Amino acid sequence: MMRLFLATLITLLGLALPGLASVNFNGTWVLDLKASDSPEPMMKRMGVSALERKTRSFDEARIYL
């Protein structure tokens, strides 16, 4: 019974994985600053200076893929 389950699972994964790989995320992604947490605590842990943290917090985050 366990072998049948594993064989079925492997077959289903084999069929599903190529479909997941074909998703296209190309484009411009913009972070919605109003709906997001402030990056300041993370930047502070990274050792970024207070002045740079303040100036970066007003920037619009944009990622190009």
Backbone torsions as a table, in degrees:
resi	resn	phi	psi	omega
1	MET	NA	-40.8	-179.0
2	MET	-66.9	-36.6	179.2
3	ARG	-64.9	-40.0	178.3
4	LEU	-64.1	-42.3	177.8
5	PHE	-61.2	-48.1	179.9
6	LEU	-63.5	-40.7	178.3
7	ALA	-63.4	-41.9	178.2
8	THR	-65.4	-42.9	179.5
9	LEU	-62.4	-46.1	179.7
10	ILE	-63.4	-40.4	178.7
11	THR	-64.1	-45.2	179.5
12	LEU	-64.7	-40.6	177.2
13	LEU	-64.4	-39.7	178.5
14	GLY	-62.9	-33.5	178.2
15	LEU	-79.2	-31.1	-175.3
16	ALA	-83.9	-35.2	-174.1
17	LEU	-61.9	-42.1	177.8
18	PRO	-61.5	-33.0	177.2
19	GLY	-66.8	-35.7	178.5
20	LEU	-71.3	-32.2	-177.9
21	ALA	-74.1	-17.2	-176.8
22	SER	-88.8	5.0	178.0
23	VAL	-71.1	133.0	-177.0
24	ASN	-105.1	113.5	179.2
25	PHE	-104.7	16.7	179.5
26	ASN	-65.1	147.2	177.1
27	GLY	137.5	-166.5	179.0
28	THR	-106.8	126.7	179.7
29	TRP	-112.7	130.6	-179.3
30	VAL	-119.6	131.1	179.1
31	LEU	-78.2	127.5	176.3
32	ASP	-80.6	102.4	-174.1
33	LEU	-66.8	-28.5	-179.9
34	LYS	-72.3	-29.3	-178.5
35	ALA	-96.8	2.9	-175.3
36	SER	-115.5	158.7	174.3
37	ASP	-75.7	157.8	178.1
38	SER	-69.7	138.8	177.8
39	PRO	-80.8	-2.9	-175.6
40	GLU	-57.3	-47.0	-179.9
41	PRO	-58.9	-40.3	179.1
42	MET	-66.9	-42.1	-179.6
43	MET	-65.5	-34.9	178.1
44	LYS	-64.3	-43.6	177.8
45	ARG	-63.5	-28.6	179.7
46	MET	-79.7	-8.4	177.7
47	GLY	90.2	18.4	178.8
48	VAL	-75.4	138.2	-177.2
49	SER	-65.1	157.5	-177.4
50	ALA	-61.9	-40.6	179.8
51	LEU	-62.6	-45.8	-179.9
52	GLU	-67.1	-36.5	177.4
53	ARG	-61.7	-43.2	-179.0
54	LYS	-66.8	-41.7	-178.8
55	THR	-71.3	-34.9	179.8
56	ARG	-73.2	-26.5	-177.3
57	SER	-69.3	-18.3	178.8
58	PHE	-92.8	-9.9	179.5
59	ASP	-72.0	151.0	173.2
60	GLU	-88.1	124.7	179.8
61	ALA	-79.6	125.8	-178.5
62	ARG	-137.0	131.8	-179.5
63	ILE	-121.9	129.4	177.4
64	TYR	-107.5	128.5	178.5
65	LEU	-115.8	NA	NA
